[in-house]
Amino acid sequence: MQQYNFYKSAELGSLVLKNRFIKAATFEGMYDDGIPNKKLVDFHSSMAKGGVGLTTISYASVSANGRTFKDQMYVNPESLVGLRRVVEAVHEVGGKISIQLTHCGYFSKNTRNGVPIAPSRVLNEYGMLSGLPFSKAMNESDLEETKKDFVWSAQQLKRIGFDTLELHLGHGYLLSQFLSPKTNKRKDQYGGSLENRARYPLEVFRAIKDAVGTNFPVLVKLNLEDGFKKGFSVEDCIEVCKKLESANCDGVVLSGGFTSKSPFFLLRGDVPLKGMVKNGSNWAEKLTMALFGPAIIKKYNYSSNFFLELAKRVRQQVKLPLVYLGGVDSRQGIEEIQKAGFDFVAIGRALIHDPNFLQKIENGEISKSGCTHCNQCIVEMDRGGVRCTL
Ligand SMILES: Cc1cc2nc3c(=O)[nH]c(=O)nc-3n(C[C@H](O)[C@H](O)[C@H](O)COP(=O)(O)O)c2cc1C
């Protein structure tokens, strides 16, 4: 198995990166009415200055109805103007930049768009208290329209200078809802067997790849597992990686969890319940969170490289480039990932805590991040912008 020096330059498809470190997509909340603001520019340019080979803007919805809440950003002529400013700022300091393309599916409390669309009619735990208790199963025209939205968005993002894209097939968003047997109850060619559940996400991937051309890398973020019984499993993940490999995918970012059902599976550490109650969008949501939060939201203990054992199982079975993500917080942890044969490593919280984390690791100033996985950063993203409160 090939082992790479993560600190040296690397190719991601046709793209040359200065090293193998990627800033993982972490929702920034740096938008004014859905338009990227100056904070977003500064956030990503500080990541590039801090030394990551590639930084990733999170959650770019491909359409207005792909937003989980109403003022979130979606790809449109106005937001593209703001996104271009972020791209230019990152390029000016010698960095490269990606953006996560996604659609929320049923995970919506965006009342502006009416009933949310999803593979099947399912209970919408997230939007229930905002008056959107169920999703509607996507019909043929919904499938076609949504695929077109993904393709159009990808083309626009390439046009304004992004170096690559990350298509979100994980964390319980629309394409992950197709992959998961828990939320995909369809009886047609898009439901049932893994072959069928993977069909629509792969159609979307191929359509994007055809539209942006072979010289433009497209990454996929995929769950190792959903984090609950009868969900998408690591065996499913291996099979989907093989299909993505055949479809010329440039790399898969491995993660896990389902935002509406097992949100802390992908984060681990403390559940910042107080802040989450305060951020509730109406009194019913605040009350429910305060009363039932501890019962509804499962806590998972944090450990460094918490997905490594699962991710190794995928590494052993597939050849396409794999990006390790989850609990990367130390020099020793990075070495373990190198040894296990991963191609790249993505980091979230250690870089929110300190954008210079990697420089400090490389020059020996620190050997471990000061992030305590208190997860207050996820509360802050709904309060003016993601930041570390330590
Ligand atoms: C504040 C915050 C926001 C996040 N938002 C997103 C997101 O929008 N999309 C996504 O795919 N993952 C998101 N994540 C998950 C991260 O990409 C990553 O999977 C997780 O933080 C584990 O990596 P880490 O241990 O390096 O932080 C978010 C994580 C945090 C902490």
The ligand as an SDF file (V2000), in Angstrom:
LIG
                    3D

 31 33  0  0  0  0  0  0  0  0999 V2000
  -19.1640   23.7480   13.1360 C   0  0  0  0  0  0  0  0  0  0  0  0
  -19.2430   22.5660   12.2180 C   0  0  0  0  0  0  0  0  0  0  0  0
  -20.0220   22.6330   11.0730 C   0  0  0  0  0  0  0  0  0  0  0  0
  -20.0620   21.5520   10.1790 C   0  0  0  0  0  0  0  0  0  0  0  0
  -20.7540   21.6710    9.0000 N   0  0  0  0  0  0  0  0  0  0  0  0
  -20.6390   20.7170    8.0590 C   0  0  0  0  0  0  0  0  0  0  0  0
  -21.2020   20.9040    6.7750 C   0  0  0  0  0  0  0  0  0  0  0  0
  -21.8080   21.9370    6.4680 O   0  0  0  0  0  0  0  0  0  0  0  0
  -21.0590   19.9040    5.8770 N   0  0  0  0  0  0  0  0  0  0  0  0
  -20.3840   18.7550    6.1710 C   0  0  0  0  0  0  0  0  0  0  0  0
  -20.2780   17.8770    5.3260 O   0  0  0  0  0  0  0  0  0  0  0  0
  -19.8490   18.5350    7.3810 N   0  0  0  0  0  0  0  0  0  0  0  0
  -19.9380   19.5070    8.3290 C   0  0  0  0  0  0  0  0  0  0  0  0
  -19.3360   19.3260    9.5340 N   0  0  0  0  0  0  0  0  0  0  0  0
  -18.6190   18.0530    9.8200 C   0  0  0  0  0  0  0  0  0  0  0  0
  -17.1310   18.1740    9.4810 C   0  0  0  0  0  0  0  0  0  0  0  0
  -16.9090   18.2590    8.0950 O   0  0  0  0  0  0  0  0  0  0  0  0
  -16.3540   16.9670   10.0340 C   0  0  0  0  0  0  0  0  0  0  0  0
  -16.9460   15.8010    9.5040 O   0  0  0  0  0  0  0  0  0  0  0  0
  -16.3710   16.8760   11.5550 C   0  0  0  0  0  0  0  0  0  0  0  0
  -16.1290   18.1400   12.1330 O   0  0  0  0  0  0  0  0  0  0  0  0
  -15.3460   15.8620   12.0910 C   0  0  0  0  0  0  0  0  0  0  0  0
  -14.0430   16.3000   11.7540 O   0  0  0  0  0  0  0  0  0  0  0  0
  -13.0810   16.9530   12.8810 P   0  0  0  0  0  0  0  0  0  0  0  0
  -12.9700   15.9560   13.9930 O   0  0  0  0  0  0  0  0  0  0  0  0
  -11.7880   17.1900   12.1460 O   0  0  0  0  0  0  0  0  0  0  0  0
  -13.7220   18.2160   13.3410 O   0  0  0  0  0  0  0  0  0  0  0  0
  -19.3310   20.3730   10.4670 C   0  0  0  0  0  0  0  0  0  0  0  0
  -18.5790   20.3060   11.6540 C   0  0  0  0  0  0  0  0  0  0  0  0
  -18.5170   21.3770   12.5070 C   0  0  0  0  0  0  0  0  0  0  0  0
  -17.6640   21.2890   13.7370 C   0  0  0  0  0  0  0  0  0  0  0  0
  1  2  1  0
  2  3  1  0
  2 30  2  0
  3  4  2  0
  4  5  1  0
  4 28  1  0
  5  6  2  0
  6  7  1  0
  6 13  1  0
  7  8  2  0
  7  9  1  0
  9 10  1  0
 10 11  2  0
 10 12  1  0
 12 13  2  0
 13 14  1  0
 14 15  1  0
 14 28  1  0
 15 16  1  0
 16 17  1  0
 16 18  1  0
 18 19  1  0
 18 20  1  0
 20 21  1  0
 20 22  1  0
 22 23  1  0
 23 24  1  0
 24 25  2  0
 24 26  1  0
 24 27  1  0
 28 29  2  0
 29 30  1  0
 30 31  1  0
M  END
$$$$
